[in-house]
Amino acid sequence: MRATIRFLLGAHARELPDVDPTRTVLQYLREDEALCGTKEGCAEGDCGACTVTLAERDGRGGIRYRAVNSCIMFMPALDGRQLLAVEHLADDCGGLHPVQQAMVDHHASQCGFCTPGFVMSLATLYMAGDNPGRDDTADALAGNLCRCTGYRPILDAARAALAQPARSGDEATISLRARLDALDTDSETLAVEGAGRRYVAPRSLAELTAILTREPSALILGGGTDIGLWVTKQHRDLPLTVATERVAELRQVTDTDTHVTIGGAVTYADATARLAALHPAIGPLIRRIGSRQIRERGTIGGNLANASPIGDMPPLLLALDAVLILASADGLRRVPVTEFFRSYRTTALGPGEVLAAIEIPRPAAELRLGVYKVSKRFDQDISGVCAAFAVTLAEGRVQSARIAFGGIAATPARAHAAEAALNGAPWSAEGLRAAMDAIDDGFTPISDMRASAGYRKLVARNLLLKFHLENPADLADAIALRLDLAEGMRA
C-alpha cells in the first residue's frame, strides 16, 4: 500500500505524506501553498467561489477536465490528477488566460470575491474545447453565485472567450497524460493516515468488501458532496473512510436491450448522457441535481445510500422499478429499490455491504413518464417536493401506474393508494380526482425551511394534475379536463 498522495499542482509534481484525509483541497491551497485566489464563500459546495479544475486520464488516451468544489473535496481525491487553481492560468510571461482577459474586457467583475470561481468554471469549458452553446455555458455557471455584478457581463465574457479557436492540442494532451502516468498511482492501493484519521481507496470490489468486513464501522465515501459537509459544517470526526472511486467494478456503465446498469461509484456527470437517453424526462431532472461542480463528484450510488428523503433520483428509480445490486464478501444480492429505504436515513444495506450498481429498466415505448422537481429556485436548490409518474394507457384506461415522491415522507416512497385509484380506471378527470385525494390520505409531510406540510400536499396533488394535462389519453379528454378545471376555478 502507498501512504503518500501524488498529484500535479499546476506543472509541479507533489507527493504528500501524513496528510489528514479529511483536510479539504481549499484548505491545502490557501494554507499550505499560499494560493489564495481560490475563495471560501459557503464551505458547502453551493456558491462556487472555491471552484478549481481537476484534470484526469479518461481511459481512452485523453484528458478529462472537471470543475469541482474544493471546499468539500478531501485531499486524497487529488491522487493521480492535476489540480489547477486560478493562479495556474496565466502563461509563463504573466499574460492573462483568454477567459481572464475576457472577464476584464467585458467588465465582468466588481468586488472580485466570486470571480476566481467563475473564471475556473469557464476555463474548464475552455480547456475541454467543446465549443458549448449558451445553455451549456449557463449550466456550467449555475453553481457560481455573484451578488454584485449580475450575470450578463459574465455570459458576455464567456461567449467571447469560448468562441476562440481550439484551446488544447494533441501535444499538450499527450504531455499531460505522460506526466500523470509518471505519478505511478495505479499500481498500489492508496492508504493515507494523518491527524489520527485513516483513508483507504481499494482498487477492486473484492478488496473493498474485504476491508468493510474487517472494519465494519468504516464510513463508505463516494464523491463526498454530502460527507464533505459533515466535516466543514458539523465538524464531525471521521476516523476511517473507505473510498469507492477507484474500484473498477463500481465505475462501469453497461447497456443491454432491456436495462442500463450504473455502477455505484459512477458520478452524475459521467452517467448523464446514458440516463438522459432513456427518456426525455430524465435529462432535465439530472440537470437540476446540484451544480455541475457537484455532479462532477457526486455519485448516484451515494445519493441512494445516504437515504435522504429529499434526494432527487429515488422517486425516478421507484417509478421505473429499478433494482439495486448490493455487494459484500459473501457475494451479490439484488434488492428492488422499493425495498431499499427502510426508515429515515436507514436502508437495506447490511454490515459490510456496499451499493455496487443500479439496474434501471429501459422504459417501454408506450410508457408515459414525467419527473418534476419543485424548489424555491431553479438552480442549485434542494427539493421541496420531487415527483415521478410512470403510467401506461390502453384504450383510454390506466393499465399500470407507478407514482413516487421525495420530500413528503420520512423516505422516498411510492403512493400506493393513488396508484390503486388509477389502475384500471379511465384516464379522466374523475379518476384523476380520486388519485389526488388518495395522495392526501397517503402522506403526512412535515413543515420545514423548504416548504410547509400544506404546501407539500398541494404540490403533490398538482404535480399529478400537471402530468395528466401533459399526457392526455386523447385531445377530447384534454379539452374536457381543462374545461372541468376552469369550471372548478369559477366555482
N, C-alpha and C positions, 0 to 999 in steps of 0.2 A: 504493500500500500504506500501511497505517496502522501506526505504530510504538508506539502507546500502548494500554494496556489500560483499557477503560472499563467500569465496573460501579457498582452501588449498594452501599454499605456501610450497611446499615440504611436510613435515609431519605436518606442523603447520597451524592451522586454523587462518584465518584473517577475520575481519569484519570492513569494512572501511566506515565511514560516510563522507558526504560533499566532495565527490570526483568530480573533474572536469570530466564530462563524455566524454570529448574529449582528456583526458590525455592518452597517449599510455602506453601499458604494458612495453615497453622498458624503457620509462622514469621512470616509477614506480620502476622497478627492479634496475636500476642504481642509481637513485637519492634518492629514499625513503628507499630501502632495502640494498643499498651498495653492490648489487650483480652485479659486473661489468664484469663478464665473458662474458655476452651477449653484443655484439658489435653493433654499428650503422655504417653501411657501406654506405647505399644509402638512407635510410628513405623513400623508396617507394616499398618495398617488392620485390626487384629484385636481391639482392646479396646473401641473406641467412645468413649473419653474425649475424643477430638478432634472428635466429630460436630458438624457445622454444617448449616444449611439453605440450599439454593440454590433460588431462585425464578426461573423462566424462562417465556417465552412458549411456549404449547403448540401454536401453529399453527392454533388454532381460535378465537382471540379470548379465550382464558382463560389461567390461570396454572397451571403445574405445579410442585409443591413436591417437592424431593428431599432426603432426609437423606444426607449424604456424609461420608467420612473426610477431614478437612482435612490430615491428616499426610502423605498420599501424593498429594495433588492439587496440581498445579502452578498457579502464578498465572495463566497465560493462560487457564485454564479458566473464570475468573470473567467473562471478557469478555461483555458483553451480558446479564449476570444480576444478580440481587440476592443478596448474601451476608448471612445473618443468623447472628450468634453469640448466646450466651446473654444477653449484655448488652443485646441489642436487644428482648427480650421484654417487659420491664416497660413500663407505659403512661407517658404524659408526666408524670404526677404521682408516679411511682415505685411505683405499685401492682403487685403481682406478677401475672404471667400466670396464667391458670387452671391450667395444668399445674404451674407452680412452687408455687402455693398448695396444690394437691392433694398435692404431694410433702411439703409441710410438714404438712398436716393428717393425713396417713397415716404420718408418721414414716418416710419412705422414704429417708432419708439418714443416714449416720453420719460417716465421715471426709470425705465430700463430694468426693473427687477424681474419682470417676466420674460424679457427679450431673449436671454440666452436659451430658454426653453423653446421658444418659438423658432429660433434660429436652428436649434438641433433637430426639431421635428422636420423642418423644411430641408435641412442639409441631408437628413436621412433619405428623403424622397429624391433629392438631387443625386446622391451617391448611387441610389438604386437605378437611376436612369430610365424610369418607366414613362416619363412624359405624361404625368397624370392630368386629368381634366379638373375643372373647378370643383366638382362634387368630391372627387378623391382628395383634392387638396384640403377642402373644408373638413373632410373626415379626419385627415391626418392632424388637423389643428384643433379638433374638437376636445382634446384633452389638455389644451393650453388656454388658460384664462388670463385676460387682460382687463384691468379695471379702469385704465385711463385713456388709452389710445383709441380704442374701438378697433374693429377688425377689418374695415375696408382697406386702409393703407397696408395692413399686413398681407391681405389677399392680393393687393396690387403688387407688393414686393415678391410674393410667391409666384405670381404669374410671370413677372419679368425674369426672375432667376431660373425658373424651371423651363422657360422657353428656350434657353440657351442650348447649344449643341451638346452632343454626348459628353458625359462627365467623367467616366472611368473606362479606360481602355483595357484590352486583354492583358497587356504587360503589367499594369498596376494590379489587376486581379490575381494574376499568376504569382507576382511577387508577394502579395499579402498572403495568399494561400500557402506559399512556401514557408513564410515566416511563422504562420500559425502551425503548420505541420512540424516545424522545428522545435516548438514548445514541448512536443512529445507528451501530450496529455492523454493519449488514448491507450497507453499500454498498461496503466495501473489504475486501481480504484483510488479515488481521492478520499482521504480520511484526515480531516483537519481538526486540530484541538487547540483551543486558546481561551483564556479567561474562565477556565473551568467548564467550558462547553465543548461538545463534540458535534461533528458533521461528517456524514458518510454519503458518498454518491456511488452506489453499486452500479455495475455495468450490465448485469443480466437479471432477469426475473428470478432465477434460482438464487442468485446472491442476495437479492432484495428480500425474498421471503425467508431465507436463512437468517438474515440479520434480524428481521422482525420476530422470528421465533425465539432467538436468543435475547432480544431486547424488546419485550412486549410493551414497555412504556415509551418507546421511541415515537417521536412525532413525525408523521409522513409529510414531507414537504414537496409540493408541486411547484407552481410558479411563484408562490409566496405573496400573491396580491392580497390575500386575507391575512396570512400569518405575519407578514411584514408589519401590519398594524398592531398585532399583539405586542410587538417589541416597541414600536415608535410611539404608540398611544397608551397601551396598557402597561408597558414596562414589565412584561412577563419574562420570566427566565425560561429558556429552552435548553435543558441540559443535553439532549441528544436529538438531532434532526437527521432523518434519512431521506435523501432526495430521490425523486423518481426521474428527473430529467435526462439522466444518462442511460437509463435502462432501455436497451434497444427494442425489446418487445413492446414496450409501452409507448413508443414513438411512432408506431406504424398506423397508416390509414389504408384499409383494404376495401375493395369493391367487389360485389358479386351481383348477379342478376336480381337478387332479392333483398340484399342488405348492404349497408355501409357500416363498417366497423371502425370506430375511432379509439385508438389506444388511450389509456388513462393518463398519459403524460403529454398528449398532443395539445398544443396551445390553440386557443380560438383562432388566432391569425393563420395558423397552418391548416386548420380544418375548415375555414370559412368557405372556400371555393367548393369543396366536396359537399358540404351541408347545403349551401345555397342552391346547388344543382338538383337537390332532391325535390324542392318545391319552391315556387316564387315567394311564398310567405315566410320562408326561413331566413333568407339573407337580410331583410330589413330588421329582423329581431336581433341577429348577431351584431349588426352594425350599431345597435344601441346598448350592447353589453359593455359597459365601461368605455374607455377611450382606446385608441389604437395602442397607446403605450401599455395599457392593462391587457389588451388582447394579445399582445406580443409575448407576454409572460404567463398570463392566467391560463389554466388548463381546464378543459371540460370535466375531466375526472375529479379535479379538486373542487370545482363548483358543485358537483354532486355530493362528494364525500363530506363536505363541511355541513351539509344538510340544512342550509339556511332556508327558512320558509319563504324568503323573498328572492331566491335565485331565479334567474330568467330562463334557464334551459329546462329545468324539471317539468314545467307544465307542457312544453312541447314534447318532451320524451314520453310523458304519461299519455298524451293524446295519440302519439304514434305507436304506443305499446312496445317501447324499447325493452331490451334485455341487457342487464349488466353482468359482466363476467368478473367474478372475484377470484383472486389467486392467493394461495397460501402454500406452505411447504408440503401440504397434503395433496395439492393439485388445484384444479379449477372447479368452480361451481357456477351455475347460471341462476340469476335471480331476476325475475321480472321487476321492472322499475316500480310497478305498483306495490311491490312487497319490500322495497328497499328502505323507505322512510318510515321508521317505527314510531318516533315521537319527536318532540322538539330537539333538534340537533343530535338525534340518535338514529343510526342506520343499522342495516343488517350485517355490516362488516363485523366479523368476529376477531378475536385476538390473533395477531399475526397475519391478518388478511389485508390485501390491497385491492383497490378497484383497478382491474387490468385493462378493461375495454368496455365500450358501449356499443351494442349492436342495434342498429336502427333500421327497421324495415323500410324498404322503398315504398312510398305512397302509391297506391293503385291509381291509375289514370282517372278513375271516376271519383276518387276521394276529394271532398271539398275541405280544405284546410285553411284555418285562419288563426293567426297568432297576434296578440295585441299587448302592448306594454303601456301602462298609464303611469306617468310620473310627473313631478312638478315642473321639470324642464326636459326638453327633448334629449339633449346630450348629457352624458356623464352623470346620470342620476339613477337612484335605486327605485325600483318599482313600488308604487302604492298597491297596484294590482297588476298581475300578468296572467293572461288567459290564453288557452289554446283550445280550439274546437276542430274536431275531425268527424265529418258527417258524410255518410253515403246515402244517396237517394235512389229510389226505384219507383217509377210511375207516381211521383209526387209524394211519396211516403218515405219516412226515415227508415232505412234498412239497418243502419247501425250509427251510434253516436258515442263519441268519447269526448268528454269535457273535463278540462283540468284547470286549476287555478293555483297561482302562487300569491302569497301576501294576505290571504284571508283565513288562514288556519295555521295551526302550530307546525304543520308540514305542508309541502306541496301536495295537493290532493285532487283526486277525481271527484266530480259532482255526480255521484251515482244516482241520486234521486232525480236530478234533471235529465240524466241520460235515460232513465226508465220512463220518464214522462214523454220523451221524444221517440223512443224506439217503437216502431210500428205505427206511429201517429202520422197524420198528414203534416207536411212541412208548411204549416199555415199559421195565421195569427193565433188561432185558438190553441194549437199545440205548443206554439212558442210561449204563450202566456202561462200555460201550465208549467213549462220547464223553468221559466223565470221565477215563478212562485216557489218551485222546488229548490232553486238556488238559495232563496231567502231562508227556507227551512233547514237547509243542509249545512249552513256555516254560521259560526258565531265569531266574526272578526273582532280584532282589538282596535282601539284607538291609540295612535302614537303620533310622532312628529311628521310622519309622511301622509297620514290620512286618518279621518275618523272612521269608526266602525260603520256608521250610517252611510258615509260616502263610499266605502268599500263595497257594501252590499248593493248600493245603487249602481255603481260602476260595473260590478259583476253581472247584474241583470242586463244593463245596457250594452255590454260588450257582446252578449249573446244576441241581442236585438241587432246590433251592428253587423254581426256575422250573418244573420239571417237576411238582412237587407242587401248585403253584398253577394249573397248566394241564394237567390230565389229559385224555387222549383221551375218557374217559368215567368214570362213577362206579366201575365194576368195576375199571378199570385203576388208579384212585387207591387203592382199598382194597387191591388186590394189592401195589402198590408199598409202601404203608405196612406191610403185614404182612411183606413181604420185608425192609424196613429194620429192623423190630422183631426179626426173626429174626437178622439180622446183628449187631445190638447184643447180643443174648443170647449169641451165639457168641463 
